[in-house]
Amino acid sequence: MGRVVFVQPDGSKQEVEAVDGQSVMQVARANLVPGIVAECGGELSCATCHVFVDETWAGLLPERSDDEVDMLEVAAEEPTECSRLSCQVKFDVALDGMVVTIPKTQ
């Protein structure tokens, strides 16, 4: 168990518990975090779970797959180097306290 901090576009924060092996998208949905639409349910076929991973944490994540990069290109908000699809980021205890910001639009 650990925690993920979700930052809304207005700067408000929601810290929630996360279980090892869950995707960050699953963590968000289980805790009713606003802004994570996840239309495809984590199947890597939409970009509605786009998040910006705080730079402190981004370097700890595995690299994005080519499919994830392709999906980020169609995200509603312009992706950055710290953009990830939250369905593709698996939580583990090394990520305890990870901070992700939700874009204004999905």
Secondary structure, DSSP 8 states (H G I E B T S, - for coil): -EEEEEE-TTS-EEEEEE-TT-BHHHHHHHTT-TT---TTSSSSS--TTEEEE-HHHHTTS----HHHHHHHTT-SS---TTEEEGGG-B--GGGTTEEEE--S--
